[in-house]
């Protein structure tokens, strides 16, 4: 299937639906995931690891230590907020 698309005053031929799917996926990801709550989750300091596999990194809490590789990086509340934002952006992008 050949799809002709005009983009920024030039005609582009896309030869197959896989190419279309790849391009649409990248566009939707850019518009629907970036600039959401994920940016706030991405802020902060990332720990360093001498071993490279983070087996030497732990989080110390009042209730004990949590090895880095067992630590949840996102709470249920944060995941719910992120999912809602992405769904809303997806809907706006498709409409």
Secondary structure, 3 states (H helix, E strand, C coil): CCEEEEECCEEEEECCHHHHHHHHHHHHHHHHCCCCHHHHHHCCCCCCCCCCCCCCCEEEECCEEEEHHHCCCCCHHHHHHHHHHHHHHHHHHHC
